[in-house]
Amino acid sequence: MGDRVSDDIAARTFQFALRIVKLVRALDQTGAGHVLGSELLRSRTSISC
């Protein structure tokens, strides 16, 4: 059962990261939008082990 939980968490984490990437792509890429998008992408797609 432990592997199933790990697989579920990995799949949900991956889907979350994809949603963040899509959000960042939709942001205005000038000025604040670029800075905020970069920070959001960096912080929300990293995984602490």
JOMODA-V830906 format. One record per residue. N is the residue number from 0. SS is DSSP state (2 for helix, 1 for strand, 0 for the rest). Layout:
n=(N & N)
ss=(SS & SS)
This chain:
n=(0 & 1 & 2 & 3 & 4 & 5 & 6 & 7 & 8 & 9 & 10 & 11 & 12 & 13 & 14 & 15 & 16 & 17 & 18 & 19 & 20 & 21 & 22 & 23 & 24 & 25 & 26 & 27 & 28 & 29 & 30 & 31 & 32 & 33 & 34 & 35 & 36 & 37 & 38 & 39 & 40 & 41 & 42 & 43 & 44 & 45 & 46 & 47 & 48)
ss=(0 & 2 & 2 & 2 & 2 & 2 & 2 & 2 & 2 & 2 & 2 & 2 & 2 & 2 & 2 & 2 & 2 & 2 & 2 & 2 & 2 & 2 & 2 & 2 & 2 & 2 & 0 & 0 & 0 & 0 & 0 & 2 & 2 & 2 & 2 & 2 & 2 & 2 & 2 & 2 & 2 & 2 & 2 & 2 & 0 & 0 & 0 & 0 & 0)
